[in-house]
Amino acid sequence: MSSNSGTITIIGGGLAGLTSAVACAEAGAAVVLYEAHRDLGGRGRATPPPHVAHDGAHVFYADGPHYRWLAKRGFVTGLGWPSPAAAAGLRFRAGGRLRRTPPVPMLRAQARFRLAAPVDEDFRTWASRRWGEATARHIANAISAVTYDADTGRLSAAFVWELFQRVLGPRPPAVRWVRGGWRTVLDRMAARAAALGVRIETGARVDALPAGRPVIVATDLASAGRLLGEELSWTSGHCALLDIAVRSGRGDRTLVFDLDEGGFHECYTMQDDSIAPPGESLFQLQMPVRDGEPYQRAHQRLRTFADLALPDWRDRVTFQRHAIAKGRSGALDLPGETWRDRPAVDRGDGVYLAGDMVAAPGMRGEVSINSAFAAARLATAAALRSSVPG
Protein backbone atom coordinates (compact mmCIF):
# COMPACT_ATOMS: atom_id res chain seq x y z
CA MET A 1 0.00 0.00 0.00
CA SER A 2 1.26 3.46 -0.86
CA SER A 3 0.39 6.87 0.55
CA ASN A 4 0.36 10.23 -1.19
CA SER A 5 2.68 12.79 0.34
CA GLY A 6 0.66 15.02 2.66
CA THR A 7 -2.16 12.50 3.09
CA ILE A 8 -2.59 11.05 6.58
CA THR A 9 -3.28 7.32 6.73
CA ILE A 10 -5.19 5.99 9.74
CA ILE A 11 -5.25 2.27 10.46
CA GLY A 12 -8.18 1.26 12.67
CA GLY A 13 -11.76 2.51 12.76
CA GLY A 14 -12.57 2.41 16.45
CA LEU A 15 -12.82 5.30 18.89
CA ALA A 16 -9.14 6.28 18.55
CA GLY A 17 -9.15 6.00 14.76
CA LEU A 18 -12.34 8.00 14.27
CA THR A 19 -11.21 10.68 16.72
CA SER A 20 -7.93 10.96 14.83
CA ALA A 21 -9.74 11.15 11.49
CA VAL A 22 -12.07 13.95 12.59
CA ALA A 23 -9.29 15.92 14.29
CA CYS A 24 -6.94 15.66 11.30
CA ALA A 25 -9.65 16.54 8.78
CA GLU A 26 -10.81 19.52 10.83
CA ALA A 27 -7.21 20.78 10.74
CA GLY A 28 -7.33 20.70 6.94
CA ALA A 29 -5.46 17.47 6.24
CA ALA A 30 -6.42 14.88 3.63
CA VAL A 31 -7.23 11.61 5.41
CA VAL A 32 -7.82 8.00 4.47
CA LEU A 33 -8.92 5.50 7.12
CA TYR A 34 -8.65 1.70 6.81
CA GLU A 35 -10.72 -0.67 8.95
CA ALA A 36 -10.22 -4.43 8.73
CA HIS A 37 -13.81 -5.28 9.69
CA ARG A 38 -16.84 -4.65 7.53
CA ASP A 39 -18.13 -2.05 9.97
CA LEU A 40 -16.52 0.64 12.08
CA GLY A 41 -16.58 0.87 15.84
CA GLY A 42 -13.90 -1.35 17.38
CA ARG A 43 -14.89 -2.10 20.98
CA GLY A 44 -17.78 0.29 20.62
CA ARG A 45 -19.67 -2.27 18.52
CA ALA A 46 -22.88 -3.77 19.85
CA THR A 47 -25.25 -6.63 19.12
CA PRO A 48 -28.15 -5.89 16.75
CA PRO A 49 -31.63 -5.06 18.13
CA PRO A 50 -33.80 -5.95 19.91
CA HIS A 51 -31.16 -6.58 22.62
CA VAL A 52 -28.36 -4.06 22.12
CA ALA A 53 -25.49 -5.32 24.28
CA HIS A 54 -22.18 -3.51 23.97
CA ASP A 55 -18.83 -5.16 23.38
CA GLY A 56 -16.94 -2.65 25.50
CA ALA A 57 -17.43 0.43 27.62
CA HIS A 58 -20.68 2.31 27.22
CA VAL A 59 -20.57 5.38 29.49
CA PHE A 60 -18.64 8.65 29.39
CA TYR A 61 -17.29 10.75 32.23
CA ALA A 62 -18.05 14.40 31.54
CA ASP A 63 -15.15 15.85 33.51
CA GLY A 64 -12.37 16.33 30.98
CA PRO A 65 -11.32 17.76 27.61
CA HIS A 66 -12.24 14.53 25.82
CA TYR A 67 -15.91 15.00 26.70
CA ARG A 68 -15.92 18.71 25.88
CA TRP A 69 -14.54 17.84 22.44
CA LEU A 70 -17.28 15.25 21.89
CA ALA A 71 -20.02 17.56 23.18
CA LYS A 72 -18.91 20.53 21.05
CA ARG A 73 -19.44 18.43 17.91
CA GLY A 74 -22.79 17.02 18.97
CA PHE A 75 -21.50 13.46 19.29
CA VAL A 76 -22.95 12.96 22.79
CA THR A 77 -26.41 14.50 22.44
CA GLY A 78 -29.52 12.61 23.51
CA LEU A 79 -28.49 11.62 27.01
CA GLY A 80 -30.40 9.04 29.04
CA TRP A 81 -30.90 9.33 32.79
CA PRO A 82 -31.99 6.74 35.36
CA SER A 83 -35.23 7.35 37.21
CA PRO A 84 -35.08 7.91 40.98
CA ALA A 85 -36.46 4.40 41.46
CA ALA A 86 -33.74 2.92 39.26
CA ALA A 87 -31.03 4.90 41.04
CA ALA A 88 -32.32 3.52 44.33
CA GLY A 89 -31.34 0.05 43.12
CA LEU A 90 -27.65 0.68 43.90
CA ARG A 91 -26.16 -1.96 46.20
CA PHE A 92 -22.78 -3.13 47.50
CA ARG A 93 -21.92 -6.77 47.99
CA ALA A 94 -19.98 -7.26 51.22
CA GLY A 95 -19.75 -10.34 53.39
CA GLY A 96 -21.81 -12.32 50.86
CA ARG A 97 -24.89 -10.11 51.04
CA LEU A 98 -26.18 -6.95 49.38
CA ARG A 99 -26.32 -3.71 51.35
CA ARG A 100 -27.37 -0.17 50.54
CA THR A 101 -24.13 1.48 51.60
CA PRO A 102 -20.47 0.43 51.73
CA PRO A 103 -18.95 -0.52 55.10
CA VAL A 104 -18.37 2.52 57.33
CA PRO A 105 -14.53 2.40 57.09
CA MET A 106 -14.81 2.56 53.30
CA LEU A 107 -17.13 5.57 53.58
CA ARG A 108 -14.56 7.31 55.75
CA ALA A 109 -11.88 6.60 53.16
CA GLN A 110 -14.14 7.95 50.38
CA ALA A 111 -14.27 11.31 52.15
CA ARG A 112 -10.48 11.73 52.00
CA PHE A 113 -10.58 13.05 48.44
CA ARG A 114 -7.76 15.53 49.07
CA LEU A 115 -5.38 12.75 50.08
CA ALA A 116 -2.51 12.16 47.63
CA ALA A 117 -1.39 8.59 46.96
CA PRO A 118 2.13 7.63 45.86
CA VAL A 119 2.97 6.36 42.40
CA ASP A 120 5.74 4.01 43.51
CA GLU A 121 3.82 2.01 46.14
CA ASP A 122 1.12 -0.58 45.53
CA PHE A 123 -2.39 0.36 46.57
CA ARG A 124 -2.88 -2.58 48.95
CA THR A 125 0.12 -1.65 51.07
CA TRP A 126 -0.61 2.07 51.06
CA ALA A 127 -4.33 1.76 51.84
CA SER A 128 -3.89 -1.01 54.45
CA ARG A 129 -1.54 1.21 56.40
CA ARG A 130 -4.26 3.88 56.60
CA TRP A 131 -7.53 2.00 56.88
CA GLY A 132 -6.68 -1.67 57.40
CA GLU A 133 -6.50 -4.63 55.06
CA ALA A 134 -10.27 -5.20 54.82
CA THR A 135 -11.00 -1.64 53.70
CA ALA A 136 -8.07 -1.69 51.28
CA ARG A 137 -9.51 -4.88 49.77
CA HIS A 138 -13.02 -3.39 49.57
CA ILE A 139 -11.79 -0.28 47.76
CA ALA A 140 -9.66 -2.29 45.34
CA ASN A 141 -12.53 -4.66 44.57
CA ALA A 142 -14.96 -1.76 44.12
CA ILE A 143 -12.74 -0.16 41.51
CA SER A 144 -12.32 -3.47 39.67
CA ALA A 145 -15.45 -2.20 37.90
CA VAL A 146 -13.09 -0.10 35.75
CA THR A 147 -9.81 -2.04 35.99
CA TYR A 148 -11.31 -5.44 35.04
CA ASP A 149 -8.55 -6.86 37.26
CA ALA A 150 -8.82 -9.48 40.01
CA ASP A 151 -5.87 -8.04 41.94
CA THR A 152 -6.37 -4.28 41.71
CA GLY A 153 -4.54 -3.89 45.02
CA ARG A 154 -1.23 -4.69 43.29
CA LEU A 155 -1.47 -1.62 41.05
CA SER A 156 0.02 1.81 41.70
CA ALA A 157 -1.64 3.50 44.68
CA ALA A 158 -1.88 6.78 42.75
CA PHE A 159 -3.55 5.05 39.79
CA VAL A 160 -6.16 3.20 41.90
CA TRP A 161 -6.88 6.13 44.22
CA GLU A 162 -7.56 8.51 41.32
CA LEU A 163 -9.97 6.03 39.74
CA PHE A 164 -11.70 5.44 43.07
CA GLN A 165 -12.25 9.15 43.64
CA ARG A 166 -13.62 9.66 40.12
CA VAL A 167 -16.02 6.73 40.28
CA LEU A 168 -16.98 6.53 43.98
CA GLY A 169 -15.68 9.69 45.62
CA PRO A 170 -17.90 12.18 47.49
CA ARG A 171 -18.35 14.49 44.53
CA PRO A 172 -21.35 13.87 42.24
CA PRO A 173 -20.35 11.34 39.56
CA ALA A 174 -19.85 12.73 36.07
CA VAL A 175 -21.23 9.63 34.33
CA ARG A 176 -23.13 10.22 31.09
CA TRP A 177 -25.01 7.71 28.94
CA VAL A 178 -25.94 8.44 25.32
CA ARG A 179 -29.14 6.70 24.27
CA GLY A 180 -28.07 3.95 21.92
CA GLY A 181 -24.68 3.73 23.62
CA TRP A 182 -21.24 4.17 22.07
CA ARG A 183 -22.53 2.71 18.81
CA THR A 184 -24.61 5.86 18.33
CA VAL A 185 -21.65 8.11 19.18
CA LEU A 186 -19.33 6.28 16.79
CA ASP A 187 -21.90 6.44 13.98
CA ARG A 188 -22.05 10.22 14.45
CA MET A 189 -18.27 10.44 14.41
CA ALA A 190 -18.09 8.40 11.20
CA ALA A 191 -20.69 10.65 9.56
CA ARG A 192 -18.73 13.73 10.59
CA ALA A 193 -15.49 12.26 9.22
CA ALA A 194 -17.16 11.46 5.90
CA ALA A 195 -18.65 14.96 5.70
CA LEU A 196 -15.14 16.38 6.17
CA GLY A 197 -13.91 14.37 3.19
CA VAL A 198 -12.24 11.46 5.00
CA ARG A 199 -12.06 8.43 2.72
CA ILE A 200 -13.14 5.41 4.76
CA GLU A 201 -12.29 1.91 3.54
CA THR A 202 -13.88 -0.95 5.49
CA GLY A 203 -13.04 -4.62 5.04
CA ALA A 204 -9.52 -3.40 4.29
CA ARG A 205 -6.91 -5.16 6.39
CA VAL A 206 -3.50 -3.47 6.40
CA ASP A 207 -0.54 -5.83 6.78
CA ALA A 208 2.27 -3.31 6.31
CA LEU A 209 2.79 0.36 6.98
CA PRO A 210 2.28 2.60 3.95
CA ALA A 211 5.40 3.74 2.17
CA GLY A 212 4.47 7.40 2.60
CA ARG A 213 4.02 9.17 5.89
CA PRO A 214 2.42 10.21 8.14
CA VAL A 215 0.39 7.29 9.50
CA ILE A 216 -1.61 6.84 12.70
CA VAL A 217 -1.91 3.27 13.96
CA ALA A 218 -5.13 3.11 16.00
CA THR A 219 -5.40 -0.61 16.70
CA ASP A 220 -4.82 -2.74 19.79
CA LEU A 221 -1.20 -2.91 20.93
CA ALA A 222 -0.57 -6.43 19.66
CA SER A 223 -1.71 -5.56 16.13
CA ALA A 224 0.17 -2.27 16.24
CA GLY A 225 3.33 -4.07 17.28
CA ARG A 226 3.09 -6.44 14.33
CA LEU A 227 2.72 -3.51 11.94
CA LEU A 228 5.59 -1.58 13.51
CA GLY A 229 7.86 -4.62 13.78
CA GLU A 230 8.39 -4.13 17.51
CA GLU A 231 6.97 -5.58 20.71
CA LEU A 232 4.32 -3.36 22.23
CA SER A 233 2.61 -4.36 25.45
CA TRP A 234 1.14 -2.98 28.65
CA THR A 235 -0.69 -4.34 31.67
CA SER A 236 -4.44 -4.71 31.13
CA GLY A 237 -7.42 -6.50 32.67
CA HIS A 238 -8.75 -10.05 32.39
CA CYS A 239 -12.44 -10.47 33.01
CA ALA A 240 -15.45 -12.74 32.44
CA LEU A 241 -18.52 -10.97 31.04
CA LEU A 242 -22.20 -11.88 31.02
CA ASP A 243 -24.88 -9.95 29.13
CA ILE A 244 -28.42 -10.94 30.07
CA ALA A 245 -31.91 -9.65 29.40
CA VAL A 246 -34.73 -10.71 31.70
CA ARG A 247 -38.41 -10.02 32.09
CA SER A 248 -38.30 -7.19 34.60
CA GLY A 249 -38.80 -8.03 38.26
CA ARG A 250 -39.31 -5.90 41.37
CA GLY A 251 -36.30 -7.38 43.15
CA ASP A 252 -33.83 -6.64 40.35
CA ARG A 253 -30.90 -4.44 41.34
CA THR A 254 -29.73 -1.84 38.86
CA LEU A 255 -26.13 -1.36 40.01
CA VAL A 256 -23.99 -3.55 42.28
CA PHE A 257 -20.36 -3.06 43.25
CA ASP A 258 -18.93 -6.36 44.47
CA LEU A 259 -16.58 -5.58 47.37
CA ASP A 260 -16.01 -9.29 48.02
CA GLU A 261 -14.70 -10.48 44.64
CA GLY A 262 -14.41 -7.45 42.34
CA GLY A 263 -17.51 -8.13 40.26
CA PHE A 264 -19.78 -5.46 38.84
CA HIS A 265 -23.43 -5.48 37.77
CA GLU A 266 -25.16 -2.74 35.79
CA CYS A 267 -28.54 -2.25 34.20
CA TYR A 268 -28.32 -0.75 30.72
CA THR A 269 -32.04 -0.11 30.38
CA MET A 270 -32.33 2.07 33.49
CA GLN A 271 -30.98 4.88 31.28
CA ASP A 272 -32.09 3.72 27.85
CA ASP A 273 -35.25 1.66 27.38
CA SER A 274 -34.67 1.52 23.61
CA ILE A 275 -32.08 -1.26 23.86
CA ALA A 276 -34.43 -4.06 24.97
CA PRO A 277 -38.05 -5.01 24.19
CA PRO A 278 -40.80 -3.51 26.37
CA GLY A 279 -41.07 -5.21 29.76
CA GLU A 280 -37.46 -6.43 29.68
CA SER A 281 -34.29 -5.19 31.36
CA LEU A 282 -30.78 -5.62 29.94
CA PHE A 283 -27.76 -6.05 32.20
CA GLN A 284 -24.03 -6.58 31.91
CA LEU A 285 -22.13 -8.31 34.68
CA GLN A 286 -18.40 -8.78 34.96
CA MET A 287 -16.14 -10.85 37.19
CA PRO A 288 -12.33 -10.49 37.06
CA VAL A 289 -10.52 -13.74 36.27
CA ARG A 290 -8.06 -14.75 38.97
CA ASP A 291 -4.51 -15.76 38.13
CA GLY A 292 -4.60 -19.33 36.83
CA GLU A 293 -8.38 -19.62 37.20
CA PRO A 294 -10.21 -21.72 34.57
CA TYR A 295 -12.75 -19.68 32.61
CA GLN A 296 -15.52 -22.09 33.60
CA ARG A 297 -14.88 -21.28 37.26
CA ALA A 298 -14.86 -17.52 36.62
CA HIS A 299 -18.17 -17.76 34.77
CA GLN A 300 -19.63 -19.82 37.61
CA ARG A 301 -18.68 -17.10 40.11
CA LEU A 302 -20.26 -14.59 37.75
CA ARG A 303 -23.55 -16.51 37.63
CA THR A 304 -23.56 -16.79 41.43
CA PHE A 305 -23.15 -13.03 41.60
CA ALA A 306 -26.07 -12.66 39.17
CA ASP A 307 -28.21 -14.77 41.53
CA LEU A 308 -27.77 -12.07 44.19
CA ALA A 309 -28.45 -9.10 41.91
CA LEU A 310 -31.30 -10.65 39.89
CA PRO A 311 -33.26 -13.22 41.94
CA ASP A 312 -34.63 -16.07 39.80
CA TRP A 313 -33.08 -14.57 36.66
CA ARG A 314 -32.56 -18.01 35.13
CA ASP A 315 -36.34 -18.47 34.95
CA ARG A 316 -36.86 -15.03 33.34
CA VAL A 317 -33.97 -14.78 30.90
CA THR A 318 -34.75 -13.84 27.28
CA PHE A 319 -31.21 -13.17 26.00
CA GLN A 320 -27.72 -14.00 27.20
CA ARG A 321 -24.15 -14.20 25.97
CA HIS A 322 -20.82 -14.93 27.65
CA ALA A 323 -17.43 -13.47 26.80
CA ILE A 324 -13.88 -13.07 28.09
CA ALA A 325 -12.08 -9.73 27.93
CA LYS A 326 -8.34 -10.28 28.11
CA GLY A 327 -5.87 -7.51 27.37
CA ARG A 328 -8.56 -5.29 25.84
CA SER A 329 -9.91 -3.29 28.75
CA GLY A 330 -7.55 -0.33 28.93
CA ALA A 331 -4.21 0.40 30.56
CA LEU A 332 -3.34 -0.48 34.17
CA ASP A 333 -0.33 1.11 35.85
CA LEU A 334 1.85 -0.94 38.20
CA PRO A 335 3.78 0.69 41.07
CA GLY A 336 6.34 3.14 39.74
CA GLU A 337 4.45 3.63 36.46
CA THR A 338 2.22 6.42 35.20
CA TRP A 339 0.53 7.04 31.87
CA ARG A 340 3.74 8.71 30.68
CA ASP A 341 5.53 5.34 30.83
CA ARG A 342 3.13 3.60 28.43
CA PRO A 343 4.02 3.13 24.72
CA ALA A 344 4.68 6.57 23.26
CA VAL A 345 2.41 8.21 20.69
CA ASP A 346 5.32 9.31 18.50
CA ARG A 347 7.10 6.20 17.13
CA GLY A 348 9.42 8.21 14.88
CA ASP A 349 9.65 8.46 11.08
CA GLY A 350 6.13 9.87 10.78
CA VAL A 351 4.40 6.98 12.59
CA TYR A 352 2.05 7.69 15.49
CA LEU A 353 0.16 5.45 17.90
CA ALA A 354 -3.32 5.92 19.42
CA GLY A 355 -5.43 3.67 21.63
CA ASP A 356 -6.51 2.87 25.16
CA MET A 357 -3.09 1.68 26.35
CA VAL A 358 -0.97 4.49 24.91
CA ALA A 359 0.87 7.30 26.72
CA ALA A 360 -2.06 9.64 27.38
CA PRO A 361 -4.07 10.48 30.51
CA GLY A 362 -7.58 9.33 31.30
CA MET A 363 -9.56 6.16 31.89
CA ARG A 364 -9.97 3.51 29.18
CA GLY A 365 -11.81 5.15 26.27
CA GLU A 366 -10.60 8.57 27.41
CA VAL A 367 -7.04 7.39 26.78
CA SER A 368 -8.05 6.50 23.22
CA ILE A 369 -9.44 9.99 22.63
CA ASN A 370 -6.59 11.86 24.30
CA SER A 371 -3.89 9.84 22.52
CA ALA A 372 -5.75 10.40 19.25
CA PHE A 373 -5.63 14.15 19.86
CA ALA A 374 -1.85 13.96 20.29
CA ALA A 375 -1.38 11.70 17.25
CA ALA A 376 -3.58 13.93 15.08
CA ARG A 377 -1.68 17.07 16.07
CA LEU A 378 1.68 15.50 15.24
CA ALA A 379 0.49 13.83 12.03
CA THR A 380 -1.16 17.02 10.78
CA ALA A 381 2.01 19.03 11.36
CA ALA A 382 4.03 16.39 9.50
CA ALA A 383 1.52 16.30 6.62
CA LEU A 384 1.58 20.07 6.24
CA ARG A 385 5.38 20.07 6.18
CA SER A 386 5.51 17.39 3.51
CA SER A 387 3.01 19.26 1.32
CA VAL A 388 5.11 22.43 1.21
CA PRO A 389 7.44 22.43 -1.86
CA GLY A 390 11.12 22.48 -0.97
C-alpha positions, 0 to 999 in steps of 0.5 A: 500500500502506498500513501500520497505525500501530505495525506494522513493514513489511519489504520483502525476505525474504532474510537481512537481512529475516528477521533484521529480522522475527525481531528486531522480533517478539521485541521485541513489534512487529507485523510484515508482510514482503513478498517479491517472489519466490515463495519466501524466501531472497534470495541464500541460495537454492539449486538443488533436489536432488539437486545443491544449489548455492547462489546466494551465500555458504554458510558462517558465521564463528563469531567475532561477535555475529551468529553468537551470535544465530543459535546462541542461536535454534537457526538454525545447529544440525547443523554439518558438518565436513570429514574429515581427508582432505578437509582435507588437500586444501587447496592454493594456486595460485602460479606456475601450479602447486598447492602445499601451502603459500603462498610463505614470504614470505606465511607470514611476513606471515600471522604479523603478526596484531598489525600494524595497517593504515591505512584511508587507504592502498591495500593494494597500496602498504602491503603492497608496502612491507613484503613486496614487490610479489609477496607483496602480490599473493599476499595480495590474490589470496588474499583475493579469495575473499571480495571477489570482486574482481580488483583487491583490492590497490586497496582500503583496506589496513585492510579487506583486512588484517582480512579476510586475518587472519580467513580466513587468519591464524594463528589457527584459522579460525572457519568453520562449515557448516550441513548443507543450507547457508544454505537450511536456516538461512533456512527455520528463520528463516522458521519462527521469524518465522511462529511469532512472528506475522510475516505473510509475503507472498510473490510480493508486489512492493512498488513504493512505500513504505507510507504508514505508518511504520516500514519496513525496506527489506531489498533490494539497494541498487539496488532500495532506491534506487528505492523511496527515490527516491535513488541508493544505491550502494557498491563491490562485487565482479564475479566469474564462478562455476562450480558443478560436480558430478563423479564423485569422483576421488582427485586432486580438491582440496577447497580452492584459493586462487588466488594467481596470479589471485584464483580460489577453489575449494571442495568443498561435499560435504566438509562435507555429503554430503547435497547431491549423489548418492552417489559425487559431489562438488559444487564451486563455483569463482569467478574475479574478472572483470577490468576490461573483460574479456569474460565468455567470457574470464573463464569460460575462465580459470575452466575452466582453473583447474578443470583444475588443481583437478579433473583430467579433470573434463570427463569426469566432470561430472554437473551444472554451471551458470555465473553472473556475480555483479556488484554482489551480493557484499557491500561493499568499502571503498576507501582512506579508507572504512570501514563507517561511510561506507556508506549509513546504516541510518537514512534518516529519516522512519521508513525504515530500510535493511538489507543486505550493503552498508549501514553495519554491520561484518562480512563480507558476510552478517554485514553483513546481519545486523548492519545488520538488528539496527540497523534492527530496534532503530530500527524497534521504538522508532518503532513503540512510540512511534507506538502510544502514544496522544498 
